[in-house]
Amino acid sequence: MGAMELVAEALKLNPAERFELVDRVLHSLDQPDPEIDRIWIEEAEKRLAAYRAGKVKGIPAEEIFGGF
């Protein structure tokens, strides 16, 4: 069964069932990648160490976000 056939069948479902289907499909796409998580943790630790060592300065949130 192709994608368009699946869509046609999905459109026959009631709204609650369609919502459940969409929710499950979207969640199936949101799979964390442990390698990317490891790289980001490593980068965050490097940035924190540089900040604590005085190698970089923080920027106040008000300066970044302004009047938000």
N, C-alpha and C positions, 0 to 999 in steps of 0.2 A: 504494500500500500504506500503510495507516495504522499508527500507533504500536503498537496492540495486535497487529496482524498481524506486525509486525516482532519484537515480544517473543515471540510464539508460535514464530516461526521460530528466533529466537536460542536459545530453550530447548531446541531440538532438537540444538544443537551440543554437543560434548563440553566438559568444564570448561575445558580449556586454550584452546579456541577462544572460549568465552564470555568468559574473562578477557581475551584479546586484543581482542575486540570492545569490552568495557567500557573497557579502557585507551585504546583509540583514540578512543572517543566522549568520554571525560573530557578527554583531551588537546586535543580539538578545541574544547572550551569554554574552555580556559585560554589565551586569546590576549591578550598584553599590549597595553595601550593606550598608545602613545607620549605622548599628551597628558597622561594621568594620571601617567605616569612623570616627565615634565617638571615638572609641578606639584609632585610630592613632592620632587624634587631641589631645586627652588627653595625650598620650605619648609624643607628640611633645611639648606640653605646659610644661610637667614635665621636659623634657630635657632642654628647654630654661630657665626655672626657675633655674635649677641646674647650668647651665652655668653662668647665671647672678649673682648667689650667690657665684660664685667662687668654687663650689664643683667639677666641671669638667673643663678641658681645651679643647680648640678647637685644631684641627690639621689642619695645612695649606693644602690647596688643592694640592699644588705642591708635598707635601709629600705623599699624598694619590694617586694621579694620575700620578705622575712622569712626564715623557716626553710626555704624551698624548696631 
